[in-house]
Amino acid sequence: MATPHAVISGASIAGLSAAFWLRRTGWDVTVLERAPSFRDGGQNVDVRGVARDVLRRMGLFDAVKAQNTTETGTVLVDGDGKVRAELPSDGPDGATAELEVLRGDLARTIRDQLPEGVEFSYGDTVDEVTDETVTTATGRTLRADLVVIAEGVRSTTRDRLFGDAVDRRELGITMVFGTIPRTPDDDDRWRWYNTVGGRQIHLRPDNHGTTRAILSYSRSDDLSDLDQREALAEVRRRYADAGWEAPRILDAFDTSDDVYIDHLTQIRMSTWHRGRVVLAGDAGWCVTPMGGGGASLALTSGYVLAAYLATEPDLPAALAAYEKWMRPLVDEVQTLPPGLELFAYPQTRLGLAVKGVADKVLTSTLFRPLAAKLTQVAETDRPLPEFEPTTA
């Protein structure tokens, strides 16, 4: 009998996790990636909840921990940069997690430890899927007993194959990410600033000698039709009077080579599998940074998918079992608290003042345990499905 072959589209966390575990269970694996080479960089992600166990089973817990961004805690600051509240960061799943890493560092750690036999094809994408093959944009025809779509929130392959099942929910939040030069005033904490007009500013340390910056605001206009220069000009206009570190970040973004603008969109699907095709990670259930835990869910999905494929000989039954196990985790993270946008992005001075009082209450000694629960995602009492890997 021929060794089963999986084609995975997308070489970030979900795709790499699927490649790792499918290869460990005896599958041949080809990974297609649209980018011309491995994508380094990116902002902070963390590994929480059940994903920590998955990482241990991969034998990569210590390797990922060694890539820590150096962040030690999370503080809320005022316009002068003075700390007005500190979020709980004690324990592995605090506001600053024990496993706090950059997306690219986590992806590279997994890629570098993949079992032998995983093939990569960069600069290539899925063009057509039949019952037995995948044809790629570069003209390759690959046998495909399984197709894993792990292309992220804007997945075009998902849209072609699952169009009627895709539910996009725009959250009305724009986030602008970028890497900026580190200054002597930057420290080892995540500094978070709110101001009127539904605007946030974030500065976070990294382990590469630079600082990761985020500008995030609500009630946003879609900037996707603008080129980056025009989009950043609009962001500059919106942040003209924001205060704190806004001028420094805006100036640095003008010359940064990794600025990324995202309009937060949840992806909700009525099904994650059709025939031999299955979705993993943000392509199937983007939770956005508002929900958090996207990397943890992506990491977990690859393990759970391989586990059921290894123990259930019927492919449709295995894919259904994978979806049944993952859905409660995803649903919990995607269910955002009512009024979260109004609280997180106050528009008026009164709203900002109310948030300031609430922040002090939530981070007080009495309510600190409640605040700590808000950062616990990808938690479950259900055991991970067990299987015996067939390759080292």
SEKOL-769513 format. One record per atom (N, C-alpha, C, CB): residue in one letter; x, y, z. Coordinates in steps of 0.02 Angstrom, whole numbers, plus 50000, padded with zeros to 5 digits. Glycine has a CB too. Layout:
BEGIN
aXYZ
...
This chain:
BEGIN
m500424994150000
m500005000050000
m500445006250000
m499525000050062
a500275011149958
a500675017249953
a500615021350018
a500455021549893
t501165024550036
t501145028950094
t500675034750081
t501855031650112
p500215036350127
p499755042050115
p500145048550110
p499235042450171
h499895053050068
h500235059350054
h499775065150071
h500465059749981
a500035069850111
a499665075950128
a499985081950096
a499635076850205
v499565086250067
v499785092750042
v499535097950091
v499525094049969
i499995101850118
i499825107150166
i499955113850133
i500225106350232
s499465118250132
s499545124850103
s499605129950159
s498955126550056
g500215132650168
g500355137450221
g500895134850268
g499715138850261
a501425138850276
a502005136550315
a502105140850377
a502625136750272
s501555142650410
s501625145950475
s501445140850529
s501165152250480
i501205143050587
i501155138750645
i500695132750633
i500895142650704
a500095133750607
a499625128250597
a499895123350545
a498945130850575
g500145125950489
g500405121550437
g501015117650459
g500575125550376
l501455120850497
l502055117350520
l501885112150573
l502555122350547
s501405113750617
s501205108850667
s500895102750632
s500695111850716
a500475103850583
a500175098250546
a500715094250511
a499665100850495
a501215097650481
a501755094150446
a502155089850495
a502215099150411
f502295092650553
f502685089050604
f502335082650624
f502795093550666
w501695083250642
w501345077450670
w501125072450617
w500735079750709
l500935074750558
l500765070050505
l501375065950484
l500475073750443
r501955069250481
r502555065450464
r502725060550520
r503145070250453
r502615062450582
r502755057950638
r502285051850638
r502685061750704
t501725052450604
t501265046750601
t501315043050535
t500545049150610
g501845044450496
g501985040350438
g501755043150371
g501685033850447
w501475049250370
w501265052150307
w501865055150270
w500735057550319
d501835055050204
d502265059350164
d501935066250163
d502365056450091
v502345071450166
v502065078150173
v502415083050125
v502135080650245
t502015086850088
t502265092450048
t501935098850073
t502125091349972
v502335103850089
v502085110250113
v502165115450058
v502445112450178
l501615118550038
l501635124049990
l501605130650029
l501035123549939
e502005135450008
e502005142050040
e502035147449987
e502595142650089
r501555152149990
r501515157449941
r502145161849940
r500905161749954
a502425163249998
a503025167550002
a503605164149967
a503195169050076
p504075168049942
p504645165149905
p505145161549950
p504995170549867
s505105162650015
s505555159350062
s505225159250131
s506255162950065
f505535155950178
f505265155750246
f505165162750273
f505725151750292
r504595163850305
r504415170550330
r504625171250403
r503655171850322
d505155175150414
d505355176950482
d504945182850505
d506115178550485
g505095185250565
g504785191450588
g504095190350617
g504755196350533
g503735195750624
g503075195550653
g503075197750726
g502785188550648
q502485198550752
q502415201050820
q502375195350871
q501785205350825
n502245197350933
n502215192450988
n501645187550978
n502135196051054
v501785181250992
v501275176251002
v501455172651067
v501225171150939
d501015168551092
d501165164851153
d500885157851148
d500895168451215
v501135153551189
v500905146551192
v500585145551260
v501495141451179
r499935144151261
r499555143751323
r499145137351326
r499105149851330
g498905135851386
g498425130451395
g498675123851369
g497785132151362
v498235120251334
v498395113551310
v498965113551259
v497775110451279
a499075119251226
a499615119651177
a500305118751210
a499595126351140
r500355120351273
r500985119151309
r501145111651311
r500955122051380
d500615107651321
d500705100351321
d500905097851252
d500055096851345
v500585100751200
v500765098851131
v501505100251119
v500325102651079
l501735106151141
l502435107951131
l502895103051168
l502555115151155
r502705100951227
r503105095951263
r503135089451224
r502815094751334
r502575087351195
r502565081151157
r502985081651094
r501845079251140
m503065087651069
m503505088751011
m504245088651032
m503335095350977
g504365089151098
g505055089751122
g505345096651112
g505475084651088
l504915101751105
l505155108451088
l505025113651142
l504825110651024
f504785111551200
f504615116451252
f505215120751270
f504355112851316
d505785117651285
d506375121451306
d506655125651249
d506905116751332
a506615123051188
a506875126751130
a506465133151118
a506865122351067
v505805132651126
v505375138551118
v505485143351176
v504635136451114
k505535140751236
k505655145151294
k506305149051286
k505665141051359
a506795146051255
a507435149351245
a507375155251196
a507955144451219
q506825155451157
q506705160951110
q506285166551141
q506365158351047
n506205166451207
n505785171351241
n505965178451221
n505845170551317
t505465182651214
t505575189551192
t505935193851243
t504915192751174
t506025191451303
t506315194951361
t505795199051398
t506885199551338
e505175198851376
e504645202651411
e504495199451479
e503985202851367
t504455203651531
t504365201051598
t503685202851629
t504905203751642
g503315207351600
g502675209251629
g502305214151584
g502775212451697
t501705215951605
t501265220151565
t500995225851609
t500675216151535
v501105232051587
v500875237851626
v500455242451582
v501475241651656
l499975245751613
l499585250851580
l499875257651600
l498825250351600
v499995261851551
v500335268251565
v499905274151545
v501015268451528
d500075280051573
d499725286151554
d500125289851501
d499615290651616
g499905295851485
g500225299651431
g500945301551444
g499845305751418
d501165301251507
d501855302751525
d502265296351530
d501885306551590
g501955290651516
g502305284251521
g502335281551592
g502995285051495
k501975284651639
k501975282251708
k501485276451715
k501805287951757
v501685271451753
v501265265551763
v500665267251806
v501675259851795
r500065265651781
r499455266751820
r499145260251843
r498955270651779
a499335254651813
a499095248151835
a499555242851805
a498345246951814
e499585237151838
e499985231551812
e499555225351808
e500605230351857
l499555222151749
l499155216051740
l499525210051768
l499005215051665
p499155205051793
p499475199151821
p499885195451769
p498955194551852
s500515194251784
s500935190351738
s501285184651775
s501455194851705
d501035183051835
d501315177451871
d500985171051845
d501205178151948
g501355165651844
g501085159451817
g501215159051742
g500345158751831
p501125153151713
p501305152051643
p500845155651593
p501295144851627
d500235157451615
d499745160251568
d499535167251587
d499145155751564
g499985171151617
g499825178051634
g499775182451572
g500335180751681
a499675188951583
a499635193651527
a500255193151484
a499535200851552
t500835192751516
t501445190651483
t501555183351500
t502065195151504
a501505179051450
a501525171851462
a502245169451473
a501205168051403
e502295163551502
e502955160551510
e503275159451442
e502915153951549
l502875157051394
l503115155851326
l502885161551281
l502865148951299
e503235167151286
e503085173251247
e503625173851194
e503055179651294
v503445172851131
v503935172551078
v503685176451018
v504095165251058
l504125177850971
l503925180850908
l503675175350861
l504505184750875
r503175177050820
r502885172150775
r503415168650733
r502365175550729
g503875172650704
g504385169750662
g504855165150700
g504775175150630
d505015166850762
d505455162650802
d505125155950819
d505655166250867
l504475156150835
l504115149950849
l504075145650786
l503395151550875
a503915148750730
a503865144950667
a504535141850648
a503605149450610
r505075145650655
r505735143150637
r505935137350683
r506255148750640
t505775137850747
t505945132450793
t505605125950772
t505745134350865
i504975126350753
i504615120350730
i504915117850665
i503855121750722
r505015122350618
r505265120350551
r505945116950557
r505335126550506
d506375119650601
d507045116850606
d507055109850638
d507485121450646
q506515108050672
q506475101550705
q505985096750671
q506295102450777
l505775098350610
l505325093850575
l505665087150561
l505085096950509
p505285081750565
p505585075250547
p505815075350474
p505065069550558
e506305071250459
e506535070850390
e505975068650344
e507135065950385
g505975071250283
g505485069050234
g504945074050219
g505185062850257
v504925079750254
v504435084950238
v504715089250182
v504265089350302
e504365089650127
e504585093650069
e504255100450071
e504415089950002
f504645105650056
f504385112450051
f504415114849979
f504775117250098
s503885118449959
s503875121549893
s503665128849902
s503375117849845
y504175133249903
y504045140349913
y503855143749847
y504665143849944
g503515149349853
g503285152949794
g502765149149755
g503865154449750
d502375145049789
d501875140849756
d501235140749797
d502145133749745
t500685139749763
t500035139649796
t499595134249764
t499685146549793
v499035132849797
v498555128049770
v498155131449714
v498075125549825
d498145128149656
d497745130749600
d497095126949592
d498155130349535
e497125120249598
e496515116249590
e496575109949633
e496405114349515
v496005108049662
v495975101949702
v495465097249670
v495795103549776
t495675091149657
t495205085949634
t495135080749689
t495445082749567
d494785075249674
d494705069949723
d495365066649741
d494225064849698
e495855067049697
e496475063249708
e497105067449704
e496525057749658
t497075073449676
t497685077349664
t497595084649682
t497905076749592
v498165087949689
v498195095249694
v498635097649636
v498475097549764
t498385102449598
t498785105849548
t498995112549576
t498395106649481
t499635114249571
t499875120449600
t499945125849547
t500555119349634
a500045131949570
a500095137649525
a500695137149480
a500125144149564
t501215133449501
t501815132649459
t501765126649412
t502425131949503
g501185123249413
g501075117749366
g501225110849392
g501485118849308
r501395110149456
r501515103549484
r500845099949496
r501915104049550
t500845093449488
t500265089349506
t500485084549561
t499985085449443
l500155085049619
l500345081149677
l499775076649697
l500535085849736
r499945070349710
r499445065849739
r499255068549809
r499705058449744
a498615068549824
a498395071449887
a497855067149918
a498125078649876
d498065062949966
d497575059250006
d497245063750057
d497915053250041
l497585069350071
l497325074350118
l497605081150098
l497525072650193
v497175086350101
v497385093150088
v497225097250150
v497035096150024
v497745100250180
v497665104450239
v497745111750219
v498175102450295
i497225115650227
i497255122750211
i497415126650275
i496575125250180
a498025129350278
a498245133050337
a498545139750315
a498775128850377
e498185143250272
e498435149250240
e498305155650279
e498135149950172
g497945155350334
g497805161350372
g497125164250357
g498325166450359
v496985169850389
v496315172850388
v496075174650318
v496295178950432
r496535176850274
r496335179050206
r496405173350155
r496775184950184
s496345167250176
s496465161450133
s496035161550070
s496335155150171
t496345161650012
t495975161549949
t495755154449932
t496405164349892
t496155149549951
t495975142549937
t495355140649977
t496555137749954
r495335142650040
r494735141450081
r494125144650048
r494835144250152
d494195150750025
d493625154249996
d493365150649934
d493815161449979
r493825147849894
r493605144249834
r493245137749852
r494205142749789
l493505134149902
l493255127449916
l492695127349968
l493815123149939
f492655132550010
f492155132650064
f491745139050063
f492505131950132
g491705142450006
g491415149150003
g490775150050041
g491305150849933
d490285145550032
d489635146450064
d489645145150138
d489135141950031
a490195142250163
a490245140650235
a490655145850273
a490555133750244
v490925150850238
v491355155850270
v490945161750296
v491905158350220
d490985162950360
d490645168650392
d491175173450418
d490175166250450
r491245179150385
r491735184250406
r491385189250452
r492045187950345
r491695190550509
r491415195350556
r491925200850569
r491205191950622
e491815206550537
e492265212250547
e492165215050617
e492145217650492
l492715216250653
l492665218750721
l492725226250726
l493205215550763
g492865229550669
g492915236850670
g493555239350703
g492325239750705
i494065235150704
i494705236950735
i495265236450683
i494865232450796
t495675241650679
t496275241450637
t496885241050682
t496315247750591
m497345236650664
m497975236150701
m498555236950652
m498025229350738
v499025241150670
v499625242450629
v500225239950669
v499695250050611
f500565234950641
f501135231750675
f501775233750641
f501055224050675
g502315234250680
g502965235550650
g503525234950700
g502975242450618
t504135234250674
t504735233950716
t505085240650712
t505205228250694
i505275243450770
i505585250050771
i506225249650812
i505095255350801
p506675254550803
p507305254550841
p507175254950917
p507755260350820
r507575251350954
r507525251551027
r507875257751053
r507825245051058
t507605260751106
t507915266551137
t508085264951210
t507455272751133
p508505268951242
p508675267651313
p508065267851359
p509185272651336
d507535271251339
d506935271651381
d506495265451376
d506525277751363
d506605261251326
d506215255051321
d506465250251374
d506285251951249
d505985246651404
d506185241951456
d505935234951439
d505925244151524
d505905230551489
d505735223551477
d504995222051489
d506155219051520
r504575227251485
r503865226251497
r503465227951434
r503625230451556
w502885224951429
w502395226951379
w502045233151406
w501875221151364
r502135238751373
r501825245051394
r501225246551349
r502335250951392
w500655247851380
w500015248351346
w499705255051365
w499535242451365
y499535258951314
y499275265751325
y498605266551288
y499775271151301
n498115269251322
n497465270951291
n497375278451291
n496885267551329
t497055280951239
t496845287951239
t496175288551204
t497385292451205
v495885294551205
v495225295651177
v495235294351102
v494985302751191
g494635293551074
g494585292151003
g494685284750988
g495095296150965
g494625280551039
g494685273351029
g495375271251004
g494175271050980
r495905274251033
r496585272951010
r497005269651064
r496915279450986
q497405264851043
q497885261551087
q498585262051056
q497685254151099
i499095261951100
i499795261551079
i500125256251122
i500165268551086
h500505251751091
h500845246451127
h501585246351107
h500515239551112
l502005245451157
l502725244351145
l502925238051184
l503145250551167
r503285233551149
r503485227251180
r504205225651162
r503005221451157
p504595223251210
p505285221451195
p505325215051153
p505695220551259
d505875214251118
d505995207851085
d506695205451101
d505895208451008
n506875199651076
n507525196751089
n508015197851032
n507455189251103
h507865202850990
h508295204350932
h508585211450936
h507905203450868
g508525214650994
g508805221251002
g508385226950975
g509465221550970
t507755225450957
t507295230550933
t506655230550976
t507115229350858
t506175234550957
t505545235050994
t504975233850946
t505475241951029
r504475230150967
r503875228850927
r503345233850947
r503625221550936
a503065237350898
a502575242550911
a501915240850877
a502835249450886
i501365242850910
i500695241850882
i500295248250892
i500345235650915
l499965250550841
l499455255750845
l498795252250830
l499595261750796
s498315252950875
s497685249450867
s497115254150882
s497645243150913
y496625254450837
y496075259150848
y495415256350822
y496225265850814
s494875258850850
s494205256450834
s493845261250788
s493795255250897
r493265258850764
r492855262850717
r493275264950658
r492545269050752
s493595260150629
s494095261550578
s493815261150508
s494675256750585
d494145264750464
d494005264150392
d494445258750363
d494115270950356
d494205255550310
d494585250350276
d495135253650235
d494125245950231
l495755251850252
l496335254650217
l496605249950164
l496875256250266
s496255244450151
s496535239350106
s496605241650034
s496095233250109
d496225246750014
d496275249149945
d496835254249936
d495615252249923
l497175256049991
l497705260949989
l498385257349987
l497675265750048
d498885260449955
d499555257749961
d499815259450031
d500025260449905
q500385256450050
q500615257250119
q500755264550137
q501235253150130
r501035268250090
r501185275350104
r500545279150119
r501555278550045
e500025278050079
e499395281550089
e499055279250154
e498925280350030
a499095272650168
a498785270050229
a499125272850291
a498825262350230
l499795273150290
l500145275850348
l500015283350357
l500895274550342
a499905286850302
a499725293950307
a499055294750343
a499695297250237
e498585290250328
e497935290450362
e498015288750436
e497445285550329
v498435283850451
v498565282050521
v498895287950557
v499015275750526
r499355291250524
r499685297150554
r499175302550570
r500235299850506
r498715303750524
r498195308750537
r497785306950598
r497735309550475
r497615300550604
r497195298350660
r497565298950726
r496965291150650
y498235298050725
y498615298050787
y498985304650799
y499115292450786
a498805309850762
a499165316150766
a499195319050837
a498855321250720
d498665318250876
d498645321050943
d498595315650997
d498055325850950
a498825309550980
a498735303951027
a499195304351087
a498855297350990
g499775307651080
g500225308251136
g500665302151146
g499835309551198
w500985301951204
w501465296951225
w501975295651169
w501105290351244
e502055289451146
e502585287751098
e502335287851026
e502855280851114
a501755290751013
a501475290550945
a501935293650893
a500805294250944
p502225299650904
p502665302550851
p503255298050835
p502915309350874
r503575295250886
r504145290850875
r503955284750833
r504445288450942
i503395281650849
i503175275650813
i502995277350741
i502575272350848
l502615282750731
l502415284750664
l503025286150620
l501965290850667
d503515289650647
d504125291050608
d504485284550591
d504585295850647
a504535280050639
a504885273750627
a504525269350577
a504985270050692
f503855269450579
f503465265450531
f503585267750460
f502725265850548
d503735274050450
d503835276550382
d504445273250349
d503935284150384
t504915270850389
t505525267850360
t505605260450378
t506135271650382
s505155257850419
s505195250850438
s505045246350379
s504715249350497
d505385240550375
d505275236150317
d504785230450333
d505935233150295
d504465230650391
d504005225150407
d503335227550434
d504325220450456
v503125233550415
v502475236050438
v501915231950407
v502385243550420
y501435230150449
y500865226150426
y500235229150454
y500945218650448
i499735230150412
i499095233150433
i498555227850426
i498925239450390
d498175226950480
d497655221750480
d497005224650506
d497865215750522
h496455223050471
h495785224650494
h495505218350525
h495325227450435
l495415218350590
l495265212150625
l494615209050601
l495235213450700
t494655202850581
t494085199250555
t494075192250585
t494115198950478
q493535190550618
q493445183650640
q493215179450581
q492935183250699
i493455173350579
i493205168550530
i492835163050568
i493785165450487
r492205162150551
r491795156850581
r491545152450525
r491205159850623
m491605145950535
m491435141150483
m490915136250508
m492065137450458
s490435134550465
s489955129450482
s490255122450480
s489345129850436
t490795121650442
t491175115350440
t491895116950424
t490875110450388
w492345112750450
w493055113550436
w493315108250388
w493455113450500
h492885104050363
h493145098950317
h492625097350264
h493335092550356
r492865095850204
r492455093550149
r492865088550109
r492225099550103
g492615082550103
g492985077450067
g493665076350099
g493055079349994
r494185077150058
r494875076150082
r495195082650105
r495295073050027
v494825088050106
v495095094650123
v494895096550194
v494855100050073
v495375099150233
v495235101150302
v495595107750316
v495455095650352
l495285111850358
l495565118350377
l495905117850445
l495015123650378
a496435121950453
a496785122250517
a497005129450530
a497395117450518
g497015131450592
g497245138050610
g496765143550588
g497915139350580
d497035149550576
d496615155350561
d496195154550499
d497055161450553
a496395150250452
a495985149150393
a495305146450411
a496335144350345
g495265142650465
g494635139750486
g494275143550541
g494735132850508
w494665147150584
w494335150050643
w494715156150669
w494275144850698
c494905160750628
c495295166450653
c494955169450714
c495385171750598
v495315169650770
v495035172450832
v495235179650842
v495255168250892
t495735182050805
t496015188850808
t496355190050875
t495455194050797
p496795195250879
p497105196850943
p496615198850997
p497605202350933
m496005200950978
m495505202551028
m495325196551071
m494875205450995
g495315190651040
g495165184551077
g495795181551106
g494815179551033
g496345181851068
g496975179051090
g497005171551081
g497105180851162
g497595168851087
g497665161551084
g497715158651015
g497115158451119
g497785162750963
g497795160150895
g498355155250883
g497835165750846
a498955156850908
a499525152350898
a499435145850936
a500175155750920
s499135146250996
s499025140251036
s498525135651002
s498765142051107
l497995138450973
l497505134450937
l497815131450874
l496895138550920
a498235135350840
a498555132850779
a499025126950795
a498955138450745
l499405127750848
l499875122550868
l499505116150887
l500315124950927
t498955117050924
t498565111250947
t498225107750889
t498035113550998
s498005111650839
s497615108650784
s498015103450746
s497375114050737
g498665104750735
g499065099950698
g499125093250735
g499755102650686
y499195093550801
y499245087450840
y498585083650839
y499435089050913
v498035087050852
v497385083750856
v497195080650788
v496835088650878
l497335084150734
l497195081550667
l497575075050655
l497375086650613
a498225075050669
a498635069050658
a498425063350704
a499375070650668
a498245065050765
a498045059750813
a497445055950788
a497905062850882
y496945059450764
y496345055950741
y496455052350674
y495765060850734
l496875055150632
l497045051650570
l497445045250584
l497445056250523
a497825045250639
a498225039350656
a497815033850688
a498775041350703
t497245035650718
t496855030650756
t496185028950724
t496745033050826
e495985032850674
e495345031650641
e495475030350567
e494845037650651
p495385024150543
p495555022650473
p495095025950422
p495535015250463
d494495027850442
d494025030950395
d494155038550395
d493285029450414
l494365041250337
l494555048350334
l493995053050355
l494775050050263
p493385052450328
p492855057050350
p492735056750425
p492205055450314
a492765050750454
a492655050050526
a493215053350565
a492595042650546
a493835052750540
a494405055850574
a494355063450572
a495065053550541
l494165066250515
l494105073450509
l493525076150552
l494005075450436
a492985072250556
a492425074250599
a492635074150672
a491825069550588
a493035069150692
a493265068750761
a493735074550778
a493615062050774
y494165076250731
y494615082050740
y494205088350752
y495065083050677
e493695089450711
e493285095350718
e492905095350784
e492795095950660
k492645089650804
k492275089150866
k492715090750926
k491975082050874
w493345088650924
w493795089850981
w493995097250984
w494415085450977
m494125100350926
m494385107150925
m493845112450936
m494715108450859
r493225111050916
r492715116350916
r492605119650984
r492065113550893
p492565115951039
p492445119351103
p492995124351121
p492395114351159
l493625122751106
l494175127351118
l494095133751077
l494845124051102
v493945132851013
v493875138550968
v493275142750987
v493805136150895
d492715139651000
d492095143351016
d492195147651078
d491515138551027
e492555145051127
e492655148851189
e493055155151176
e493005144551241
v493575154651134
v493995160351120
v493635165351075
v494655158151088
q493235162951028
q492895167450982
q492315171151014
q492645163550922
t492075168851070
t491515172151104
t491785177851146
t491105167051148
l491785183851118
l492055189651152
l491545192351202
l492255195051101
p491785195051259
p491325197851309
p490925203651279
p491715200251371
p490285204251297
p489895209851272
p490205216551293
p489165209451297
g490215221251246
g490475227851263
g491225228351265
g490205230051327
l491585223151241
l492305223251245
l492615229051207
l492595216651218
e492345230551148
e492625236051109
e492555242651146
e492285236551041
l491965243951176
l491855250251211
l492335250851270
l491135250751235
f492455245251305
f492905245451362
f493635246151341
f492815239151405
a493835242351292
a494545242251271
a494735248451230
a494685236051232
y494245251551197
y494375257151153
y493905262951169
y494295255051079
p493975266151227
p493525271551245
p493605277451197
p493655273951317
q493035280451179
q493045285951131
q493095292751164
q492415285751089
t492835293451224
t492785299951257
t493215300251320
t492055301551274
r493305306251347
r493685306951409
r493325303551467
r493795314351426
l492655303851466
l492285300451518
l492395292851513
l491525302051512
g492355290151452
g492465283051443
g493165280951464
g492355281051371
l493655285251450
l494345283851469
l494415283851546
l494825288951438
a494075288551578
a494105288851651
a493775282651682
a493755295151676
v493215280551654
v492875274551680
v493325268551671
v492205273451643
k493655268051614
k494115262451603
k494685262651654
k494395262551532
g494935268651669
g495475269151717
g495275266551786
g495695276351722
v494675268151807
v494425265651871
v494355258051869
v493755268951889
a494065255551813
a493965248251806
a494635244651806
a493575246751742
d495135247551773
d495805244451771
d496085243751841
d496285248551727
k496005248951882
k496275248751950
k495915243451992
k496215255551983
v495255242951981
v494875237952019
v495075230851998
v494115238952008
l495115229651933
l495265222951908
l495965220751927
l495195222851833
t496435225451934
t497115223551951
t497265224252025
t497605227751911
s496745225752065
s496835226052137
s496935219052166
s496235229552171
t497165218752227
t497285212252259
t496655207952260
t497545213252330
l496085211152274
l495455207452280
l495245204252214
l494905211952305
f495305208052160
f495055205652095
f495605202852050
f494695211252060
r496215202552075
r496775200152034
r496655193052007
r497415200252074
p496375188452047
p496235181752019
p495755181851960
p495955177252073
l495265186451962
l494795187051906
l495155189751845
l494215191751925
a495585194751854
a495955197451797
a496405192151766
a496385203551819
a496695187851809
a497135182651784
a496765177651739
a497465178951841
k496125176351755
k495735171651715
k495615174251645
k495065170251749
l495615180851636
l495475183751570
l496015182051519
l495415191351576
t496605180251542
t497155178651495
t497245171151486
t497805181751519
q496815167151515
q496865159951509
q496455157551450
q496635156451575
v496785155651397
v496445153251336
v496715146351319
v496535158151277
a496365142951275
a496555136151253
a496605131451313
a497225136251216
e496185132551363
e496165128251422
e495615123051412
e496045132351487
t495735116951432
t495225111751428
t495375106351479
t495205108751357
d494835103451505
d494895097651551
d494945091151512
d494305097451599
r494805091351446
r494815085251406
r495535083351391
r494415086151341
p495705077051396
p496385074951378
p496485075351303
p496525067851403
l497095076651283
l497265076351212
l497175069251188
l497985078851200
p496945068451126
p496895061551099
p497585058351096
p496575061551027
e497625052051113
e498265048551115
e498385044551051
e498305043951177
f499005044051031
f499205039650976
f499945038250982
f499035042950906
e500165033450946
e500875031450949
e501215033750885
e500935023750958
p501665038750890
p502025040850829
p502415034950799
p502505046650845
t502435034750732
t502765029150698
t503455030850673
t502355026950641
t503645037350674
t504325039350652
t504615043950704
t504305042850582
a505265044050710
a505595048250759
a505715055250731
a506265045050781
